[in-house]
Amino acid sequence: MALWSLMLWFPLAVVLSQGPWTQDLKPQHDSGPFELVVLNPWTSRGPGLSRVKRDWIIPPIRVLENSKQVPEDLVQIKSDKIFTSQVIYKLEGPGVDQEPKNLFEIDDKTGFIRSIRPLDREKHKSFKLKAFALSPSGERLENPTTIEIMVLDQNDNRPSFIKNQFTGFVAEFSVPGTSVMSVSATDADDPLTDNAILSYSIVGQQSEPGDAVTKVMFGINNETGVIYTRDVGLDREVVKSFRLKLQVADMSGMGLTSESVAIVHVTDINNHAPQFSPSMYHVSGQENQQDYEVCRVNSTDRDDHGTGNWEAVYTVAHGNNGGHFFVDTDPVSNQGVITVVKPLDFESQSEYTLVLTVANRNPLSPKAPSAPVSSATVVVTVVNENEAPRFREDPIRVLVPESVVPGTILKSNLAYDPDQTGLRYDIFRDPERWLEVNKLTGDIIARRPFNIRSAHLKNGVYSAVVRATDAGGMTTSATLLITLKETNDYPPQLVPLSGIICRPGNRPESALLLTARDEDLAPHADPFTFDLPDDMAFNWTLVPVNKTHARLHSLVDELEMGRYAVTVLVTDSGTPALGSFSQVNITVCSCDSFSQCRSETAALLGSSVVLLLLAVAIHSCTSRRHLQKESALLVGGSEEDVRDNVLSYDEQGGGEEDENAYNLDLLNPSDAPHIPASFFCPGPLGTSGPRGKQPLRKDAPQDLPSPVYPRRPPADPSDIEDYINDGLEAADRDPNVPPYDTALIYDYEGEGSLAGSLSSVASGSSDGDQDYDYLNDWGPRFKKLAHMYDPR
């Protein structure tokens, strides 16, 4: 800008400071076309009285950027001190002595401020400088004046898009006017000028695939840069995307330009329903198997692969009664996978007809054409296989009374064959051999009486195993649990069957304590009821003690001593109740301090009789031993060869050899005992004397019923095992055979024992009657012993 032009408009732009006018600043015209006005920014005082002039406020000096006329005078400043003395002008500030340096300078004599280099508004929009008027000595003649320089903009910058490529998405079949994306650009020029006013446009369109769409599908707002759809027909199955060439220009589209690219992708909507292809399938399935794939069905979909608009969801709409099948989607192939999740049964249903439907995971768009839901039919034929028999229950539970009669059917209809072939049954495990089974019908039958006290019962339950086999040889077994129900099978038995009642009647022993034993268990045993027949109730009475005992008392004050037989009825608490009559033998006597009967006269008489009997027995035994010795010598044998023989004395009852043990009651003077000779005179070693009449045993139970023993062996040898087992069971339940669960006797070794009698009564009348010659045959040690006893 020329200085003169600056001086022309400059006085019009100044603003006066406060204070009266003292001097006007007016432009001066010389002979040339323009006269440069000298600017006096400082105040001055004339001689004499004068008003203080107002200071000029200098408006900004405007300088065009990128000027090529450098150096260029911008403005001249002058002080009124110039008329009185020499003035030196100085300039300070950014662009002079501060960064950026060397942009401006001032003529120190004339006061001209000029630019010495081109300015760039995009770097520095303005400068504020300070001007000084100094004396030659450096003294300030005026106050500093601020000079502001404004840099005017030129359109020297192109607009620029913020991205090299923009990306946007638009759904297919979008209506015109749908916003797709927004693009933007920047311009470094002054935004307050036309140099930075931008305008956007689309200068090119290309579809993918190429030439799929030829008409212009998109427009752009030239001010905001928003891209929108202009026309209909965006179909993702036809075109996948568009490439748009963008342009931006400043000065409202008339200035500098730049270009960029926008990629618009056409997104999928679910406007295509899936369709089965094919729609009919025939497959086979194996019965009695599960969790295996039986079939796959296919479907097609034109929507975008890998999205919810393409993913298929299959459903079994009909034919899946019983829930045997399940259908799922293979995420890779999008096929429907049909799986058997519950075993198929050929006998129940040999063929299944499944109707499947298919839909997308995402709901179908309203823009999709109306069409019925696609369906497919799958026919599954079940392949038959031989199946094992099946029991209707396992374990098989049966409640049986222990008194069940052999031959009773305990359980029927145990199993069935899924293949509907015949079954054969057998008992696989039956430790007590109580059961048998009908091989054709499977009826479980009681073969023998049950025993609730069997060791094979646990908590009253008997366990057996029954087995079923089909025609193909397939076998299945089941556990048979028989719970035995206690029944009242046995009447109670009174104990004891004999006893002593002491006189006088006021003693504690004047009553006999009775109880009973019952083979049954609760609730068919105690409490017991004790009763007397009418003919016994006149002289005797029963007083209950507790649930299991009662005392038998005499109703006669002074009952005569002797023996009495009293009949007692004892009854249990079973349903129905069972009872038994028993005869109790009672001895009434005077008792000693041990509650034993005593009688002085009877005792003396009994002792005499016993001694007499012993003497007779000794004589008889001695005579018989001499006769035996002579007979032995005649045949050349020894009387009793006891060398190297071990004598046994431990036969103490309970065995076969103790069945003839003596009864000590024979020594009671109240009885007339018969003592056999064998009691005192056992036979020689290795022999057994005549048994004769044996004494009554007191360690064995009496008057108890014995079971029936099998008498005839079976005609069929195959049943001999059952015959032996029946005999053993009868012997085990017989209370009248040893061993007895009672006290055992120890005063007799038993008839036939290898041990001779140790009693000196049976050894002869004197040592001289003995023959000790047999000791000479035992060796040198016994020869001396024989000489001592028989010095002959």
Residue pairs with C-beta under 8 A, 6 or more apart in sequence:
1 62
1 63
1 64
1 72
1 74
3 36
3 73
3 74
3 75
3 76
3 112
4 34
4 35
4 36
5 34
6 61
6 74
6 75
7 27
7 34
7 36
7 37
7 39
8 27
8 34
8 37
10 37
10 39
10 59
10 75
11 25
11 26
11 27
11 37
13 59
14 25
14 56
14 57
14 58
14 59
15 57
15 59
16 54
16 56
16 57
17 54
17 55
17 56
17 57
18 54
19 51
19 52
19 53
19 54
20 51
20 54
21 53
21 54
22 50
22 51
22 52
22 53
22 54
23 40
23 53
25 37
25 39
25 40
25 56
26 37
27 35
27 37
28 35
28 37
28 38
29 35
36 76
38 76
38 78
39 56
39 58
39 75
39 76
39 77
39 78
40 56
40 78
40 79
40 80
41 55
41 56
41 58
41 77
41 79
41 131
41 142
41 145
42 55
42 79
42 80
42 81
42 133
42 141
42 142
42 143
42 145
43 52
43 53
43 54
43 55
43 80
43 142
44 53
44 80
44 81
45 52
58 75
58 145
58 146
58 147
58 148
59 148
60 126
60 148
60 149
60 150
61 74
61 75
61 113
61 147
61 148
61 149
61 150
62 149
62 150
62 152
63 72
63 74
63 115
63 119
63 149
63 150
63 151
63 152
64 151
64 152
64 154
65 118
65 119
65 120
65 121
65 151
65 152
65 153
65 154
65 156
66 118
66 119
66 120
66 154
66 156
67 115
67 118
67 119
68 118
70 115
70 116
70 117
70 118
71 105
71 114
71 115
71 116
72 114
72 115
73 112
73 113
73 114
74 104
74 113
74 114
74 115
74 149
75 112
75 113
75 147
76 110
76 111
76 112
76 113
77 89
77 106
77 111
77 113
77 131
77 145
77 147
78 87
78 111
79 87
79 89
79 111
79 133
79 141
79 142
81 87
81 133
81 141
81 142
85 135
85 141
86 135
86 136
87 133
87 134
87 135
87 141
88 108
88 109
88 133
88 134
88 135
88 136
89 106
89 107
89 108
89 109
89 110
89 111
89 131
89 132
89 133
89 134
90 106
90 108
90 131
90 132
90 134
91 104
91 105
91 106
91 113
91 129
91 130
91 131
91 132
91 147
92 98
92 129
92 130
92 132
93 127
93 128
93 129
93 130
94 100
94 124
94 127
94 128
94 129
95 101
95 102
95 103
95 104
95 124
95 127
95 129
95 149
96 102
96 103
96 104
96 105
96 106
96 129
100 123
100 124
102 116
102 117
103 115
103 116
103 117
103 119
103 127
104 113
104 114
104 115
104 116
104 127
104 129
104 149
105 113
105 114
105 116
106 112
106 113
106 114
106 131
107 114
111 131
113 129
113 131
113 147
119 151
120 151
121 151
121 152
121 153
121 154
121 190
122 156
122 157
122 188
122 189
124 151
125 150
125 151
126 148
126 149
126 150
126 151
127 148
127 149
127 151
128 146
128 147
128 148
128 149
129 146
129 147
129 148
129 149
130 144
130 145
130 146
130 147
131 144
131 145
131 146
131 147
132 140
132 142
132 144
133 140
133 141
133 142
134 140
134 141
135 141
153 189
153 190
153 193
153 195
154 189
154 195
155 189
155 193
155 194
155 195
155 250
155 251
155 255
155 256
156 189
157 187
157 188
157 189
157 195
157 250
157 256
158 187
158 250
158 256
158 257
158 258
159 185
159 186
159 187
159 198
159 248
159 249
159 250
159 256
159 257
159 258
160 185
160 186
160 187
160 258
161 183
161 184
161 185
161 246
161 248
161 258
161 259
161 260
162 184
162 185
162 186
163 183
163 260
164 260
164 261
165 260
165 261
165 262
165 263
166 181
166 183
166 246
166 260
166 261
166 262
166 263
167 181
167 262
167 263
167 265
168 180
168 181
168 227
168 262
168 263
168 264
168 265
169 180
169 181
169 264
169 265
169 266
169 267
170 178
170 180
170 229
170 234
170 264
170 265
170 266
170 267
171 178
171 234
171 266
171 267
171 268
171 269
172 234
172 235
172 236
172 237
172 266
172 267
172 268
172 269
172 271
173 232
173 234
173 235
173 269
173 271
173 367
174 229
174 234
175 229
175 232
176 228
176 229
176 230
176 231
176 232
177 228
177 229
178 228
178 229
179 226
179 227
179 228
180 218
180 227
180 228
180 229
180 264
181 226
181 227
181 262
181 264
182 224
182 225
182 226
182 227
183 200
183 220
183 225
183 227
183 246
183 260
183 262
184 225
185 198
185 200
185 225
185 248
185 258
185 260
187 195
187 196
187 198
187 250
188 196
189 195
189 196
189 250
190 196
194 250
194 251
194 252
194 255
195 250
195 251
195 255
196 250
197 250
197 251
197 252
198 248
198 249
198 250
199 222
199 223
199 248
199 249
199 250
199 252
199 253
200 220
200 221
200 222
200 223
200 224
200 225
200 246
200 247
200 248
201 220
201 222
201 246
201 247
201 248
201 249
201 253
202 218
202 219
202 220
202 227
202 244
202 245
202 246
202 247
203 245
203 246
203 247
203 259
204 244
204 245
205 216
205 217
205 218
205 242
205 243
205 244
205 245
206 242
206 243
206 244
206 245
207 213
207 214
207 239
207 241
207 242
207 243
208 239
208 240
208 241
208 242
208 243
209 239
209 240
212 238
212 239
213 233
213 238
213 239
213 242
215 231
215 233
216 230
216 231
217 229
217 230
217 231
217 233
217 234
217 242
218 227
218 228
218 229
218 230
218 242
218 244
218 264
219 227
219 228
219 229
219 230
220 226
220 227
220 228
220 246
221 228
222 253
225 248
227 244
227 262
227 264
234 266
235 266
236 266
236 267
236 268
236 269
236 304
237 302
239 266
240 265
240 266
241 263
241 264
241 265
241 266
242 263
242 264
242 266
243 261
243 262
243 263
243 264
244 261
244 262
244 263
244 264
245 259
245 261
246 259
246 260
246 261
246 262
247 257
247 258
247 259
248 257
248 258
248 259
248 260
249 255
249 256
249 257
249 258
250 256
250 257
267 304
268 303
268 304
268 307
268 309
269 309
269 365
269 367
270 303
270 308
270 309
270 360
270 362
270 363
270 364
270 365
270 368
271 303
271 364
271 365
271 367
271 368
271 369
272 301
272 302
272 303
272 309
272 368
273 301
273 359
273 360
273 364
273 368
273 371
273 373
273 374
274 299
274 300
274 301
274 312
274 358
274 359
274 360
274 374
275 299
275 300
275 301
275 358
275 374
276 297
276 298
276 299
276 356
276 358
276 374
276 375
276 376
277 298
277 299
277 300
278 298
278 376
279 374
279 375
279 376
279 377
280 376
280 377
281 295
281 297
281 376
281 377
281 378
281 379
282 378
282 379
282 381
283 294
283 295
283 378
283 379
283 380
283 381
284 294
284 380
284 381
284 382
284 383
285 294
285 340
285 344
285 352
285 380
285 381
285 382
285 383
286 292
286 344
286 382
286 383
286 385
287 343
287 344
287 345
287 346
287 382
287 383
287 384
287 385
287 387
288 343
288 344
288 345
288 385
288 387
289 340
289 343
289 344
290 340
290 341
290 342
290 343
291 339
291 340
291 341
292 339
292 340
293 337
293 338
293 339
294 325
294 338
294 339
294 340
294 380
295 338
295 378
295 380
296 330
296 335
296 336
296 337
296 338
297 314
297 335
297 336
297 338
297 356
297 376
297 378
298 335
298 336
299 312
299 314
299 334
299 335
299 336
299 358
299 374
301 309
301 310
301 312
301 334
301 360
303 309
303 310
303 360
304 310
307 362
308 360
308 361
308 362
309 360
309 361
309 362
310 334
310 360
311 329
311 331
311 334
311 360
311 361
311 362
312 329
312 334
312 336
312 358
312 359
312 360
312 361
313 329
313 358
313 359
313 360
313 361
314 327
314 328
314 329
314 336
314 356
314 357
314 358
315 327
315 356
315 357
315 358
315 359
316 325
316 326
316 327
316 338
316 354
316 355
316 356
317 355
317 356
317 357
317 375
318 353
318 354
318 355
319 352
319 353
319 354
319 355
320 352
320 354
322 342
322 349
323 341
323 342
324 340
324 341
324 342
324 343
324 344
324 352
325 338
325 339
325 340
325 341
325 352
325 354
325 380
326 338
326 339
326 341
327 336
327 337
327 338
327 339
327 356
328 336
328 337
328 339
329 335
329 336
329 337
330 336
330 337
336 356
336 358
338 354
338 356
338 378
344 352
344 380
344 382
345 382
345 418
346 382
346 383
346 384
346 385
347 384
347 418
347 419
347 420
349 382
350 381
350 382
350 384
351 379
351 380
351 381
351 382
352 379
352 380
352 382
353 377
353 378
353 379
353 380
354 377
354 378
354 379
354 380
355 375
355 376
355 377
355 378
356 375
356 376
356 377
356 378
357 373
357 374
357 375
358 373
358 374
358 375
358 376
359 373
384 419
386 419
386 470
386 472
386 474
387 417
387 418
387 419
387 474
388 470
388 474
388 475
388 476
389 415
389 416
389 417
389 418
389 423
389 468
389 469
389 470
389 474
389 475
389 476
390 415
390 416
390 417
390 418
390 476
391 414
391 415
391 468
391 476
391 478
392 413
392 414
392 415
392 416
393 478
394 478
394 479
395 478
395 479
395 480
395 481
396 411
396 414
396 466
396 478
396 479
396 480
396 481
397 481
397 483
398 410
398 411
398 444
398 480
398 481
398 482
398 483
399 482
399 483
399 485
400 410
400 446
400 450
400 482
400 483
400 484
400 485
401 484
401 485
401 487
402 450
402 451
402 452
402 484
402 485
402 486
402 487
402 489
403 449
403 450
403 487
403 489
404 410
404 446
404 449
404 450
405 446
406 446
406 447
406 448
406 449
407 445
407 446
408 445
408 446
409 443
409 444
409 445
410 435
410 444
410 445
410 446
410 482
411 443
411 444
411 480
412 441
412 442
412 443
412 444
413 442
414 425
414 442
414 444
414 466
414 468
414 478
415 423
415 425
415 442
415 468
415 476
415 478
416 423
417 423
417 470
417 471
419 470
419 471
419 472
421 470
421 471
421 472
422 440
422 470
422 471
423 442
423 468
423 469
423 470
424 439
424 440
424 468
424 469
425 437
425 438
425 439
425 440
425 441
425 442
425 466
425 467
425 468
425 469
426 437
426 439
426 466
426 467
426 469
427 435
427 436
427 437
427 464
427 465
427 466
427 467
428 465
428 466
428 467
428 477
429 463
429 464
429 465
430 464
430 465
431 456
431 464
432 448
432 450
432 451
432 454
432 456
432 462
433 447
433 448
433 722
433 725
434 446
434 447
434 448
434 450
434 462
434 464
435 444
435 445
435 446
435 447
435 464
435 480
436 444
436 445
436 447
437 443
437 444
437 445
437 466
438 445
442 466
442 468
444 466
444 480
448 726
450 462
450 482
450 484
452 460
452 484
452 486
452 521
454 462
456 462
456 463
457 484
460 483
460 484
460 486
461 481
461 482
461 483
461 484
462 481
462 482
462 483
462 484
463 479
463 480
463 481
463 482
464 479
464 480
464 482
465 477
465 478
465 479
465 480
466 477
466 478
466 480
467 475
467 476
467 477
467 478
468 475
468 476
468 477
468 478
469 475
486 520
486 521
486 522
486 523
486 524
487 520
487 524
487 574
488 520
488 524
488 572
488 574
488 575
488 576
488 577
488 578
489 519
489 520
489 524
490 518
490 519
490 520
490 578
491 518
491 570
491 572
491 578
491 579
491 580
492 516
492 517
492 518
492 525
492 528
492 570
492 571
492 572
492 578
492 579
492 580
493 516
493 517
493 518
493 570
493 580
493 582
493 704
494 514
494 515
494 516
494 568
494 570
494 580
494 582
494 584
495 514
495 515
495 516
495 517
496 512
496 514
496 584
497 582
497 583
497 584
497 585
497 702
497 703
498 584
498 585
498 586
498 587
499 512
499 584
499 585
499 586
499 587
500 509
500 512
500 586
500 587
500 588
500 589
500 591
500 595
500 596
500 597
501 509
501 510
501 511
501 512
501 554
501 559
501 586
501 587
501 588
501 589
502 509
502 510
502 588
502 589
502 590
502 591
502 595
502 597
503 510
503 558
503 559
503 561
503 588
503 589
503 590
503 591
504 510
504 558
505 554
505 557
505 558
505 559
507 591
509 591
509 595
510 553
510 554
511 543
511 551
511 552
511 553
512 551
512 552
512 584
512 586
513 545
513 549
513 550
513 551
513 552
514 530
514 542
514 549
514 550
514 551
514 552
514 568
514 570
514 584
515 528
515 548
515 549
515 550
516 526
516 528
516 530
516 548
516 570
516 572
518 524
518 525
518 526
518 528
518 572
520 572
520 574
523 573
523 574
523 575
524 572
524 573
524 574
524 575
525 572
525 573
525 574
526 547
526 548
526 572
526 573
527 547
527 548
527 573
528 547
528 548
528 550
528 570
528 571
528 572
528 573
529 570
529 571
529 572
529 573
529 579
530 542
530 544
530 550
530 568
530 569
530 570
531 542
531 568
531 569
531 570
531 571
532 540
532 541
532 542
532 566
532 567
532 568
532 569
533 567
533 569
533 581
536 566
536 567
536 568
538 555
539 554
539 555
539 556
540 552
540 553
540 554
540 555
540 566
541 552
541 553
541 555
542 550
542 551
542 552
542 553
542 568
543 550
543 551
543 553
544 550
545 551
552 566
552 568
552 584
552 586
554 588
559 588
560 588
561 588
561 589
561 590
562 587
562 588
563 585
563 586
563 587
563 588
564 585
564 586
564 587
564 588
565 583
565 584
565 585
565 586
566 583
566 584
566 586
567 581
567 582
567 583
567 584
568 581
568 582
568 583
568 584
569 579
569 580
569 581
570 579
570 580
570 582
571 577
571 578
571 579
572 578
572 579
582 703
583 703
587 597
589 597
589 598
589 599
590 597
590 598
590 599
591 597
591 598
592 598
599 669
599 670
602 669
602 670
603 669
605 669
606 667
606 668
606 669
607 669
609 669
610 667
613 675
614 680
614 761
617 675
617 677
617 679
617 680
617 681
617 761
618 680
618 761
618 762
618 765
619 765
620 677
620 681
621 677
621 680
621 681
621 762
622 764
622 765
622 769
624 681
625 681
625 764
626 769
628 639
628 684
629 639
629 771
632 638
632 639
633 639
638 774
638 777
639 684
639 771
639 774
640 684
640 685
640 774
641 685
641 774
641 777
642 685
642 774
643 777
643 778
645 685
645 754
647 754
647 755
647 756
648 753
648 754
648 755
649 749
649 755
651 657
651 658
651 749
651 750
651 753
652 658
652 744
652 745
652 746
653 661
653 699
653 744
653 745
653 746
654 738
654 739
654 740
654 744
655 738
655 739
655 750
656 738
657 749
657 750
657 751
657 752
657 753
658 738
658 745
658 748
658 750
659 694
659 697
659 738
659 750
660 691
660 694
660 695
660 748
660 750
660 751
661 695
661 697
661 699
661 745
661 747
661 748
661 750
662 679
662 695
662 747
662 748
663 695
663 696
663 697
663 698
664 698
664 747
665 671
665 696
665 698
666 673
666 674
666 675
666 695
667 673
674 693
676 692
676 693
676 694
677 689
677 692
678 689
678 690
678 691
678 692
678 751
680 757
680 759
680 761
680 762
681 689
681 757
681 762
682 689
682 751
682 753
682 756
682 757
682 762
683 689
684 756
685 754
685 756
686 754
688 751
688 752
689 751
691 751
698 745
699 740
699 742
699 743
699 744
699 745
700 736
700 738
700 740
700 742
701 735
701 736
701 740
701 742
704 735
704 736
706 734
706 735
706 736
707 730
707 733
707 734
708 730
709 727
709 730
709 731
710 723
710 726
710 727
710 730
713 720
713 723
714 720
714 722
714 723
731 737
749 755
756 762
763 770
764 770
767 789
770 789
770 790
771 790
772 785
772 786
772 789
772 790
773 786
773 790
775 782
775 783
775 785
775 786
776 782
776 783
776 786
